[in-house]
Amino acid sequence: MTDELVFADFQRYFPYTPAALCIKECARLTALRRHACPGPILDVGCGDGLFASIAFRDVEAWGIDIDAMEGRWAAASQAYSQVVLGDVTKAQLPASFFETCVANCSLEHVPRLDLALQNIRNSLRPGGRIFMFVPNRDWAKYLLSYRVLSAIGATGLASTLRDAIDTQFKHHHLYDADGWRSVVADAGFEIDAVEPALSTATTVAFEAFLLPSFAGFINKHLTTRWTNFPSVRRALGLPVYALAKAILDAGDPTPTAEFLVVARRPAT
């Protein structure tokens, strides 16, 4: 299995993001690199542009985000030739323009996913592909806390914990592989693959760093930044990486957390 956590990616991400989020994003970078993503690229839910600045090099990329502040950070990142501020369900995107669309754990948060997918499909060239990182319906069942509670018979508390986490992360759409396949196909795409992505070990590592990362989530709401002292965090990158890597190496490598849905606009 390919190493999910690459130090070069971690060292670029960690100064600007909480460790829990950094682990997930680095694992997605590793998964996406198995595929060619020719430009022009549409990055849906682009956020601050950090993912794109690492993933998309020497290729034209556009970002779209509904959050105006995130859009400003995305523009400042210079990762995109253009940033669209708006709702992906109704934004005016250029028709038949993009060769690739990447949605990095963004579309599960869109209530009208059907409209979002239809708009994306129309913006893709015939034969153009979409890569969607989306959560596995049962991802939270692989949290260590959920499994411990279930093992001691506290199944009700385990289910409450799972539901609370999905509510906190605003997961409007949670499906198994067949469910995601159906949703995307109903929007007019041809499905190439629904690949299990991100190991159980990444879920455990995410959970292990979630509490210390909570300060970053608070800081994001207060200042629009995950972190305020990137140079200090850069100095801490190696020991934090070593700890995260140790957790991943000791964990279950089975991909259970997410799916990478690969689909294309029909050629005709």
Backbone bond lengths (Angstrom), bond angles and torsions (degrees), N, CA, C in turn:
res aa  C-N    CA-C-N  psi(-1)  N-CA   C-N-CA  omega(-1)  CA-C   N-CA-C  phi
1 M - - - 1.476 - - 1.529 110.06 -
2 T 1.343 117.39 138.66 1.461 121.78 177.85 1.526 110.83 -63.83
3 D 1.321 115.53 138.84 1.459 120.36 177.73 1.530 109.15 -62.06
4 E 1.331 117.04 119.85 1.466 120.54 -175.39 1.526 112.34 -74.09
5 L 1.327 116.96 -28.13 1.462 120.75 -172.71 1.527 109.17 -113.76
6 V 1.318 115.85 100.73 1.462 122.71 -179.00 1.533 108.56 -94.48
7 F 1.325 116.67 129.89 1.463 120.08 -174.10 1.530 112.30 -60.20
8 A 1.329 117.65 -40.44 1.467 119.75 -178.51 1.527 110.97 -59.83
9 D 1.331 117.29 -40.08 1.467 120.50 177.10 1.525 110.65 -68.07
10 F 1.330 116.03 -45.22 1.469 120.42 -179.34 1.522 110.69 -59.39
11 Q 1.325 116.72 -42.01 1.465 120.78 -177.57 1.524 111.75 -66.40
12 R 1.316 117.55 -27.50 1.466 120.78 176.27 1.527 111.67 -81.63
13 Y 1.333 116.60 -35.71 1.462 120.96 -175.55 1.528 112.84 -81.36
14 F 1.326 116.77 -45.02 1.458 120.97 -168.96 1.531 114.36 -58.71
15 P 1.328 120.83 -36.18 1.467 117.97 178.68 1.527 114.38 -60.13
16 Y 1.322 116.78 -20.97 1.465 120.27 -172.47 1.524 114.36 -116.51
17 T 1.334 117.56 -4.69 1.464 119.91 -177.37 1.520 110.85 -139.42
18 P 1.338 117.75 153.53 1.466 120.39 174.35 1.527 110.87 -60.59
19 A 1.320 116.16 151.40 1.461 121.16 -175.08 1.532 112.00 -58.10
20 A 1.337 117.27 -41.14 1.467 120.25 -177.85 1.525 110.59 -60.00
21 L 1.320 117.00 -46.52 1.457 121.19 179.17 1.524 110.89 -68.26
22 C 1.329 116.01 -38.80 1.458 121.29 -179.25 1.526 111.22 -58.00
23 I 1.323 117.25 -43.34 1.462 121.81 -179.68 1.526 110.42 -59.86
24 K 1.321 116.95 -46.58 1.461 121.07 -179.44 1.534 111.35 -63.98
25 E 1.325 115.78 -45.02 1.457 119.34 -176.97 1.525 111.70 -65.73
26 C 1.320 116.99 -39.31 1.460 120.02 178.10 1.525 111.14 -64.75
27 A 1.331 116.84 -38.36 1.460 120.22 178.15 1.529 110.83 -65.67
28 R 1.336 116.92 -36.47 1.470 119.78 177.49 1.520 111.15 -68.50
29 L 1.316 117.45 -38.05 1.464 120.45 175.38 1.523 110.19 -57.45
30 T 1.324 116.03 -45.45 1.461 120.45 179.74 1.525 110.96 -60.92
31 A 1.328 116.87 -43.76 1.465 120.66 -179.67 1.520 111.81 -66.18
32 L 1.332 117.50 -41.13 1.463 120.75 -176.90 1.525 111.43 -68.65
33 R 1.318 117.12 -30.90 1.467 120.30 -178.12 1.526 112.94 -65.94
34 R 1.310 118.10 -11.03 1.459 119.62 175.66 1.525 111.95 -74.99
35 H 1.318 116.93 -7.00 1.457 121.93 -175.90 1.532 110.45 -123.63
36 A 1.313 115.39 146.99 1.460 120.66 172.57 1.523 109.24 -78.97
37 C 1.323 116.26 134.56 1.473 122.06 179.93 1.523 108.80 -126.66
38 P 1.325 117.45 78.12 1.465 119.47 -179.47 1.526 111.64 -69.73
39 G 1.312 115.70 153.89 1.452 120.68 178.17 1.516 111.94 -90.01
40 P 1.311 113.93 170.20 1.467 128.13 -3.22 1.543 111.39 -68.10
41 I 1.338 115.08 145.21 1.461 122.49 -178.47 1.524 109.39 -110.57
42 L 1.320 116.49 138.41 1.459 122.56 170.39 1.520 107.80 -106.38
43 D 1.326 116.42 120.49 1.465 122.82 179.42 1.530 107.57 -102.71
44 V 1.341 115.98 106.52 1.467 121.67 -174.69 1.524 110.01 -88.66
45 G 1.336 115.92 127.10 1.457 120.07 -174.39 1.508 109.45 70.44
46 C 1.316 115.94 50.44 1.469 121.98 -167.70 1.516 113.85 -67.66
47 G 1.347 117.52 -20.55 1.460 119.02 -179.13 1.514 111.37 60.90
48 D 1.335 116.25 -138.35 1.466 119.94 -174.38 1.518 114.06 -84.19
49 G 1.325 117.99 -1.97 1.461 120.79 176.66 1.514 114.86 89.75
50 L 1.332 117.98 -0.46 1.454 120.04 -177.01 1.525 111.47 -65.47
51 F 1.323 117.54 -44.29 1.461 120.85 178.93 1.523 110.29 -58.17
52 A 1.320 116.88 -46.47 1.465 120.83 -177.99 1.518 111.88 -64.63
53 S 1.345 117.06 -37.48 1.464 120.08 -178.23 1.522 111.75 -64.24
54 I 1.344 116.54 -23.79 1.462 121.01 177.77 1.523 111.10 -94.26
55 A 1.321 116.47 -40.93 1.466 120.56 -172.58 1.525 113.71 -81.18
56 F 1.330 117.34 -36.24 1.468 120.67 -172.31 1.519 109.21 -113.63
57 R 1.300 116.30 102.92 1.459 120.60 -179.58 1.528 109.49 -117.52
58 D 1.320 115.43 139.44 1.463 121.90 176.86 1.524 111.94 57.33
59 V 1.330 115.42 37.26 1.462 120.20 178.03 1.527 107.87 -145.80
60 E 1.318 116.83 145.62 1.463 120.26 177.95 1.519 109.97 -69.99
61 A 1.321 115.86 129.81 1.472 120.59 179.30 1.522 109.51 -137.75
62 W 1.320 115.30 140.13 1.459 122.82 172.61 1.522 107.58 -112.71
63 G 1.331 115.51 146.29 1.454 120.65 173.84 1.511 110.38 -115.35
64 I 1.331 115.88 148.80 1.465 120.59 172.79 1.518 108.40 -135.76
65 D 1.325 115.95 134.74 1.460 120.96 178.14 1.527 108.47 -151.05
66 I 1.330 115.16 143.37 1.464 120.10 -179.29 1.512 111.85 -79.95
67 D 1.341 117.08 -19.03 1.460 122.84 -177.46 1.531 109.13 -89.13
68 A 1.328 116.34 116.85 1.463 120.78 -175.62 1.522 112.29 -61.95
69 M 1.337 117.92 -38.96 1.456 120.30 -179.60 1.525 111.11 -66.33
70 E 1.340 115.99 -42.59 1.461 118.93 176.50 1.524 110.40 -61.69
71 G 1.328 115.97 -38.90 1.455 119.84 178.08 1.521 112.30 -61.49
72 R 1.330 116.40 -36.96 1.473 119.13 177.68 1.520 111.17 -66.55
73 W 1.335 116.51 -41.91 1.463 119.32 176.59 1.522 110.18 -63.85
74 A 1.331 116.95 -39.02 1.460 120.55 179.19 1.526 110.91 -61.77
75 A 1.333 116.08 -43.40 1.466 119.78 178.56 1.525 110.75 -64.06
76 A 1.328 116.26 -40.35 1.465 120.38 -179.72 1.523 112.17 -67.68
77 S 1.333 117.03 -25.37 1.463 120.46 -178.19 1.525 112.69 -69.59
78 Q 1.325 116.39 -19.67 1.466 122.92 -177.29 1.529 112.25 60.81
79 A 1.331 116.10 22.39 1.464 120.01 176.99 1.519 111.78 -81.10
80 Y 1.334 116.80 -15.29 1.460 120.86 -172.62 1.524 111.02 -124.19
81 S 1.320 115.31 147.50 1.459 119.40 172.29 1.520 110.43 -77.30
82 Q 1.344 116.65 -24.65 1.460 121.27 176.81 1.520 109.13 -154.20
83 V 1.343 115.91 142.38 1.462 122.25 176.58 1.524 108.09 -119.43
84 V 1.322 116.28 126.43 1.461 122.28 178.43 1.518 108.00 -101.97
85 L 1.324 116.78 123.91 1.457 121.56 174.81 1.520 107.76 -95.39
86 G 1.318 116.46 112.92 1.454 117.79 -179.22 1.510 112.50 168.76
87 D 1.324 114.11 176.94 1.445 124.81 -179.20 1.528 108.49 -85.28
88 V 1.320 117.02 122.63 1.460 120.55 -175.54 1.521 111.88 -65.02
89 T 1.337 118.76 -16.45 1.462 120.04 178.18 1.523 112.30 -74.85
90 K 1.336 117.74 -20.37 1.466 119.30 -177.19 1.512 114.99 -140.60
91 A 1.320 118.55 4.98 1.461 120.83 178.73 1.526 110.38 -64.40
92 Q 1.319 116.15 145.40 1.457 121.39 178.65 1.534 108.81 -82.95
93 L 1.311 115.98 94.83 1.456 121.89 178.79 1.522 109.26 -97.22
94 P 1.323 118.14 148.81 1.471 119.14 179.71 1.526 111.11 -63.63
95 A 1.303 115.91 133.23 1.470 121.19 -175.90 1.526 110.76 -73.55
96 S 1.328 115.17 138.22 1.471 122.26 174.47 1.531 111.83 49.73
97 F 1.313 116.68 43.68 1.468 121.54 -173.81 1.526 112.96 -108.30
98 F 1.332 118.08 -42.34 1.457 121.16 -171.63 1.527 111.45 -87.23
99 E 1.318 114.44 140.90 1.457 120.19 174.31 1.525 111.59 -85.52
100 T 1.338 115.31 -28.83 1.459 121.42 -176.54 1.520 109.88 -140.80
101 C 1.317 116.50 142.82 1.465 122.55 169.03 1.520 107.77 -123.04
102 V 1.329 116.38 134.66 1.455 121.95 174.55 1.521 107.65 -120.74
103 A 1.332 116.13 127.78 1.465 122.19 176.20 1.523 106.96 -121.47
104 N 1.314 115.58 101.97 1.462 121.89 -173.45 1.524 109.78 -91.17
105 C 1.344 115.23 88.46 1.470 120.98 179.97 1.525 111.25 50.21
106 S 1.321 115.18 52.00 1.462 120.89 179.48 1.526 112.28 -121.79
107 L 1.317 117.89 -37.87 1.464 119.89 -170.95 1.523 113.51 -72.24
108 E 1.333 118.44 -23.29 1.467 119.08 176.78 1.524 112.35 -66.64
109 H 1.350 116.83 -13.60 1.463 121.55 -179.97 1.532 112.24 -92.41
110 V 1.319 117.50 -4.70 1.470 122.07 -175.87 1.532 108.82 -93.24
111 P 1.339 118.31 115.16 1.468 119.44 -177.90 1.532 113.26 -56.07
112 R 1.344 117.64 -47.42 1.474 120.71 178.92 1.529 109.43 -94.58
113 L 1.297 114.67 70.51 1.456 120.96 -179.18 1.523 111.48 -60.10
114 D 1.324 116.79 -34.33 1.461 119.81 -179.58 1.520 111.44 -60.43
115 L 1.336 116.65 -43.22 1.464 120.43 179.74 1.525 111.38 -68.43
116 A 1.324 116.71 -37.77 1.462 120.67 178.35 1.526 110.42 -61.99
117 L 1.315 116.61 -46.63 1.461 120.35 -178.69 1.529 111.73 -66.02
118 Q 1.315 117.06 -37.61 1.464 119.50 177.96 1.522 111.06 -64.57
119 N 1.338 116.99 -40.92 1.459 120.47 179.56 1.532 110.62 -66.73
120 I 1.317 115.98 -41.06 1.471 120.20 177.42 1.523 110.53 -63.24
121 R 1.333 116.36 -45.09 1.474 119.92 -179.94 1.521 110.78 -57.20
122 N 1.322 116.59 -43.76 1.462 119.81 -178.64 1.524 112.45 -67.32
123 S 1.334 117.04 -25.03 1.463 120.08 -179.79 1.527 112.30 -83.61
124 L 1.333 116.78 -14.07 1.458 120.66 178.81 1.524 111.05 -84.65
125 R 1.316 115.33 147.85 1.452 119.64 171.81 1.534 109.31 -68.44
126 P 1.318 119.06 152.42 1.464 119.52 173.19 1.537 110.02 -53.04
127 G 1.317 115.99 127.56 1.457 120.84 -175.58 1.514 113.88 88.16
128 G 1.344 117.81 -9.03 1.453 121.08 178.70 1.522 111.33 -68.03
129 R 1.324 116.43 151.55 1.466 120.12 -171.87 1.528 112.56 -114.77
130 I 1.319 114.02 150.97 1.457 122.24 172.97 1.529 108.53 -115.11
131 F 1.332 115.37 137.98 1.463 123.14 174.74 1.528 107.37 -117.80
132 M 1.328 116.17 114.12 1.466 121.75 -176.10 1.525 110.35 -116.04
133 F 1.340 117.00 116.38 1.458 119.97 166.48 1.529 107.05 -85.50
134 V 1.326 115.51 121.47 1.468 120.85 -177.54 1.526 108.88 -137.92
135 P 1.330 117.58 151.48 1.466 119.27 -176.78 1.522 112.77 -73.94
136 N 1.296 115.38 143.24 1.452 122.26 167.35 1.531 108.00 -68.04
137 R 1.295 117.50 135.78 1.467 121.67 -179.70 1.532 111.80 -50.51
138 D 1.319 116.68 -36.07 1.466 121.05 -174.64 1.525 113.26 -102.43
139 W 1.328 118.24 19.79 1.464 119.78 -173.64 1.522 112.65 -57.79
140 A 1.339 117.51 -39.24 1.466 120.59 -174.96 1.521 112.10 -68.95
141 K 1.334 117.44 -17.17 1.460 120.01 178.30 1.533 111.84 -70.37
142 Y 1.331 116.10 -12.26 1.461 119.91 179.59 1.529 112.23 -97.11
143 L 1.333 117.02 1.14 1.459 120.12 170.99 1.524 108.58 -63.33
144 L 1.315 116.43 140.70 1.458 119.89 -179.07 1.520 110.93 -61.64
145 S 1.324 117.09 -39.29 1.462 120.42 -179.94 1.527 111.05 -63.27
146 Y 1.324 117.15 -40.92 1.467 120.60 178.29 1.529 110.43 -62.54
147 R 1.312 116.12 -43.66 1.469 119.45 -177.63 1.530 112.18 -68.96
148 V 1.343 116.54 -35.48 1.465 119.34 177.53 1.523 110.45 -66.78
149 L 1.330 116.58 -45.61 1.461 120.10 179.59 1.536 111.01 -62.18
150 S 1.329 116.70 -40.24 1.460 119.93 178.67 1.519 110.84 -65.94
151 A 1.337 116.35 -37.96 1.467 120.61 -177.44 1.520 112.25 -66.92
152 I 1.339 117.18 -30.52 1.466 119.65 -179.18 1.528 111.69 -93.60
153 G 1.329 115.98 6.97 1.460 119.95 174.96 1.514 115.35 91.92
154 A 1.322 117.24 2.36 1.467 120.42 -179.52 1.526 109.44 -89.10
155 T 1.321 115.82 59.71 1.456 119.74 -174.48 1.531 112.62 -67.42
156 G 1.331 116.41 -34.29 1.464 119.35 178.07 1.505 111.52 -63.79
157 L 1.326 116.60 -43.66 1.461 121.01 178.33 1.517 110.82 -66.58
158 A 1.327 116.89 -37.41 1.466 120.60 177.91 1.526 110.45 -62.51
159 S 1.333 116.80 -43.08 1.469 120.48 179.46 1.519 111.66 -66.71
160 T 1.342 116.57 -38.03 1.464 120.65 176.98 1.521 110.65 -63.08
161 L 1.329 116.08 -41.42 1.467 120.52 177.70 1.516 110.80 -62.22
162 R 1.329 116.37 -45.90 1.465 120.42 179.88 1.520 111.01 -60.20
163 D 1.323 117.48 -46.85 1.464 121.24 -178.48 1.524 111.44 -65.10
164 A 1.346 116.59 -37.83 1.464 120.64 179.88 1.522 110.81 -64.93
165 I 1.322 116.46 -39.60 1.468 120.27 179.90 1.522 110.42 -66.82
166 D 1.325 117.70 -44.32 1.463 120.15 179.22 1.530 111.31 -64.94
167 T 1.328 116.86 -35.04 1.464 120.28 176.40 1.525 110.39 -67.33
168 Q 1.328 116.70 -42.98 1.463 121.16 -180.00 1.526 111.13 -60.46
169 F 1.322 116.08 -39.22 1.466 120.08 -179.12 1.527 112.83 -86.55
170 K 1.324 117.21 3.90 1.460 123.06 174.96 1.529 112.21 55.39
171 H 1.319 115.37 50.06 1.455 121.84 177.13 1.533 109.08 -83.89
172 H 1.318 116.22 96.70 1.467 120.25 177.72 1.520 111.31 -76.83
173 H 1.335 116.51 -22.15 1.460 120.42 -176.02 1.525 108.85 -132.35
174 L 1.329 115.54 119.97 1.453 122.84 176.99 1.530 108.09 -135.57
175 Y 1.327 116.42 115.71 1.450 120.80 -176.22 1.527 110.17 -136.31
176 D 1.320 114.92 162.27 1.454 119.29 168.77 1.532 107.97 -83.63
177 A 1.324 117.01 -175.58 1.463 120.09 -175.45 1.531 111.51 -59.67
178 D 1.333 117.26 -43.33 1.464 120.27 -179.91 1.522 111.45 -65.50
179 G 1.326 116.09 -36.33 1.457 119.84 178.71 1.518 112.30 -64.36
180 W 1.335 116.78 -45.24 1.467 119.66 178.28 1.527 110.92 -65.26
181 R 1.307 115.53 -39.62 1.467 119.43 178.10 1.533 110.37 -58.78
182 S 1.320 116.56 -43.52 1.463 121.31 -178.52 1.526 111.50 -66.71
183 V 1.326 117.16 -44.91 1.467 121.49 -178.31 1.528 110.76 -60.70
184 V 1.311 116.59 -44.49 1.463 120.13 -177.42 1.530 110.68 -72.19
185 A 1.314 117.26 -39.86 1.465 120.06 178.33 1.523 111.16 -64.83
186 D 1.331 117.40 -37.33 1.468 121.05 179.35 1.523 112.08 -63.55
187 A 1.350 116.71 -22.51 1.461 120.42 178.83 1.522 112.32 -86.57
188 G 1.326 116.32 4.44 1.461 119.83 174.46 1.517 115.55 98.11
189 F 1.329 117.22 13.72 1.460 120.69 178.42 1.525 111.09 -95.29
190 E 1.311 115.12 153.68 1.459 122.02 167.80 1.522 107.95 -94.96
191 I 1.313 117.32 128.12 1.457 121.48 -175.29 1.527 109.85 -85.48
192 D 1.330 116.22 125.41 1.458 120.99 172.92 1.528 110.95 -89.63
193 A 1.335 116.63 -42.82 1.468 120.09 -177.49 1.522 109.40 -165.49
194 V 1.322 115.63 152.23 1.457 122.81 167.51 1.528 105.17 -124.09
195 E 1.327 115.58 93.95 1.462 121.66 -171.02 1.526 110.45 -92.73
196 P 1.332 118.98 125.88 1.465 119.53 169.87 1.528 109.30 -59.06
197 A 1.320 117.02 136.76 1.464 121.10 -175.51 1.528 110.09 -141.42
198 L 1.302 115.91 152.57 1.463 125.48 179.81 1.533 110.82 64.87
199 S 1.300 114.14 118.93 1.460 121.70 -172.17 1.523 112.48 -74.96
200 T 1.337 113.63 164.49 1.462 119.59 169.91 1.525 110.01 -56.51
201 A 1.329 116.85 -35.80 1.467 120.90 179.20 1.522 111.99 -60.32
202 T 1.340 118.33 -35.86 1.463 119.45 178.05 1.526 110.71 -68.35
203 T 1.345 116.68 -33.94 1.465 119.75 176.67 1.521 110.77 -64.93
204 V 1.332 116.94 -41.98 1.463 121.17 178.44 1.531 110.36 -65.53
205 A 1.331 117.29 -43.10 1.465 120.34 178.82 1.528 110.99 -65.28
206 F 1.330 116.38 -40.97 1.463 121.37 175.98 1.522 110.51 -56.18
207 E 1.339 115.17 -46.54 1.460 119.69 -179.52 1.519 111.25 -65.83
208 A 1.340 117.60 -39.13 1.461 121.40 -178.44 1.525 111.78 -62.11
209 F 1.322 116.73 -33.62 1.465 120.94 -178.01 1.529 112.64 -98.74
210 L 1.332 117.42 2.30 1.456 119.86 -174.39 1.523 112.56 -65.49
211 L 1.331 117.03 -44.74 1.461 119.37 -178.65 1.519 112.12 -63.65
212 P 1.343 120.09 -50.85 1.468 118.60 176.98 1.525 113.27 -64.45
213 S 1.329 117.03 -22.15 1.468 120.08 178.20 1.515 112.56 -80.60
214 F 1.329 116.95 -10.33 1.464 120.39 -175.30 1.524 111.49 -61.44
215 A 1.338 116.21 -32.87 1.473 119.37 177.73 1.521 111.07 -60.09
216 G 1.342 116.25 -35.36 1.456 119.49 178.01 1.513 112.19 -66.40
217 F 1.333 116.90 -38.08 1.461 120.54 178.64 1.537 110.40 -64.99
218 I 1.334 116.41 -39.00 1.463 120.11 176.57 1.520 110.52 -66.16
219 N 1.331 115.47 -44.80 1.460 120.36 -179.18 1.530 111.21 -60.97
220 K 1.329 115.87 -36.32 1.464 120.28 179.52 1.521 110.83 -61.45
221 H 1.323 116.99 -41.64 1.463 121.04 179.91 1.526 111.37 -70.28
222 L 1.315 117.02 -31.33 1.466 120.69 -176.22 1.526 113.07 -85.38
223 T 1.333 116.26 -35.79 1.463 119.41 -170.93 1.522 114.14 -123.94
224 T 1.333 118.50 -5.13 1.465 126.81 -173.72 1.524 112.66 72.92
225 R 1.328 118.59 0.57 1.462 122.37 176.83 1.523 109.78 -113.90
226 W 1.338 115.03 145.55 1.461 118.13 174.21 1.524 111.01 -70.81
227 T 1.320 116.19 -38.75 1.467 121.56 -176.47 1.516 109.83 -135.30
228 N 1.339 115.54 155.79 1.458 120.83 -179.99 1.523 113.51 -110.26
229 F 1.339 117.25 -16.61 1.461 120.30 -173.57 1.532 109.74 -129.56
230 P 1.333 116.71 70.93 1.465 119.17 -176.77 1.527 113.97 -59.99
231 S 1.317 117.95 -33.43 1.466 119.15 -179.62 1.522 111.55 -65.53
232 V 1.339 116.64 -37.79 1.460 120.46 177.12 1.526 109.73 -66.37
233 R 1.315 116.87 -44.44 1.454 120.60 -179.89 1.527 111.18 -66.07
234 R 1.319 117.10 -33.35 1.463 119.32 177.94 1.526 110.42 -61.17
235 A 1.330 115.97 -38.08 1.463 120.09 178.49 1.529 112.08 -67.16
236 L 1.327 116.41 -26.20 1.465 121.17 -179.73 1.525 112.46 -90.85
237 G 1.321 116.28 -2.54 1.453 120.42 -172.90 1.513 114.26 -58.50
238 L 1.322 117.97 -45.47 1.464 120.48 -175.97 1.524 112.65 -64.58
239 P 1.352 120.60 -49.18 1.468 118.07 179.36 1.529 113.52 -65.33
240 V 1.328 117.48 -35.96 1.468 119.25 178.47 1.530 109.67 -68.27
241 Y 1.320 116.17 -40.77 1.464 120.12 176.19 1.530 110.82 -59.98
242 A 1.332 116.72 -44.41 1.467 120.45 -178.55 1.526 110.93 -60.33
243 L 1.328 116.87 -40.32 1.463 120.46 179.04 1.525 110.63 -68.22
244 A 1.319 116.79 -45.44 1.465 120.29 178.85 1.526 110.67 -62.17
245 K 1.302 116.60 -41.67 1.469 121.01 -179.46 1.523 110.53 -64.81
246 A 1.327 117.08 -38.49 1.464 120.47 178.30 1.525 110.91 -62.87
247 I 1.329 116.75 -40.31 1.469 120.44 178.08 1.530 110.44 -64.68
248 L 1.324 116.33 -43.17 1.465 119.64 179.63 1.520 111.41 -65.64
249 D 1.328 116.94 -42.43 1.461 120.12 -177.97 1.526 111.90 -65.54
250 A 1.332 116.25 -29.72 1.465 120.55 -179.33 1.523 112.36 -86.84
251 G 1.317 117.20 -9.80 1.456 121.02 -173.13 1.519 113.61 -94.94
252 D 1.320 113.97 -176.93 1.462 123.07 -178.22 1.532 109.11 -82.25
253 P 1.342 118.30 119.86 1.467 119.99 -177.55 1.530 114.42 -80.97
254 T 1.335 117.54 1.28 1.463 119.75 -178.55 1.531 110.22 -63.53
255 P 1.334 118.87 127.54 1.468 120.71 179.92 1.528 111.36 -73.65
256 T 1.319 116.41 111.13 1.473 121.27 -174.80 1.525 113.09 -132.06
257 A 1.325 118.96 -13.55 1.462 120.72 -168.46 1.529 113.08 -80.42
258 E 1.330 116.12 -39.51 1.454 120.40 -171.49 1.520 110.22 -143.20
259 F 1.320 114.60 175.51 1.460 121.52 168.02 1.523 108.11 -123.65
260 L 1.305 115.22 147.27 1.453 121.00 166.21 1.523 106.38 -106.37
261 V 1.327 114.45 104.96 1.462 120.46 179.60 1.530 108.09 -87.38
262 V 1.315 115.81 124.79 1.469 121.86 178.71 1.522 107.13 -115.85
263 A 1.328 115.63 120.23 1.460 119.96 -177.43 1.516 108.92 -143.88
264 R 1.318 115.74 166.93 1.469 119.13 -177.52 1.528 111.35 -138.13
265 R 1.328 114.22 151.71 1.461 119.17 170.48 1.527 107.68 -72.28
266 P 1.327 118.13 131.88 1.464 118.93 -179.89 1.524 111.63 -54.72
267 A 1.307 115.30 144.59 1.469 120.52 -176.76 1.515 112.44 -68.54
268 T 1.335 116.45 -22.55 1.474 118.78 179.97 1.518 109.53 -129.46
